[in-house]
Amino acid sequence: MGTEKADKPVERRAKQRFVMEREIRFRVLEQDKIIAVGNGKTINLSSNGVAFVTEQELPTGAFIELSIAWPALLENRCPLQLIGFGRVLRSENGRVASTIEQYEFRTLARVVPEHAWSARSDQKLRRWAEAVARS
């Protein structure tokens, strides 16, 4: 018999995941149309992926835009959000895993109206999805 423990799974991710529970909002694009808008909580995060919980099932392979409330403040006073673009890898039982293929930090107003996220233009998500599809 081998010396490997059968109860310990082998880590196959290229980047280390960090446990981080933060608010997350998302928009899902499929065939040039926003098909889902929602929110949830992150489970863990790396530089190229995120796992989160939500009440929605999301289609595997769809483009996704993520907005994650960042735990650090810019100059100790300005809230930040991490905006990421990727694809849905898995979605089952309220748990979603997606890639983060492009990301940027943005400053955030102290109070964000609930409708602001869903009303915001989705042109950047569409441009990113089109560029990925062409490559």
Secondary structure, 3 states (H helix, E strand, C coil): CCCCCCCCCCCCCCCCCEECCCEEEEEEEECCEEEEEEEEEEEEEECCEEEEECCCCCCCCCEEEEEEEEEEEECCCEEEEEEEEEEEEEEECCEEEEECCEEEEEECCCCCCHHHHHHCCCHHHHHHHHHHHHC
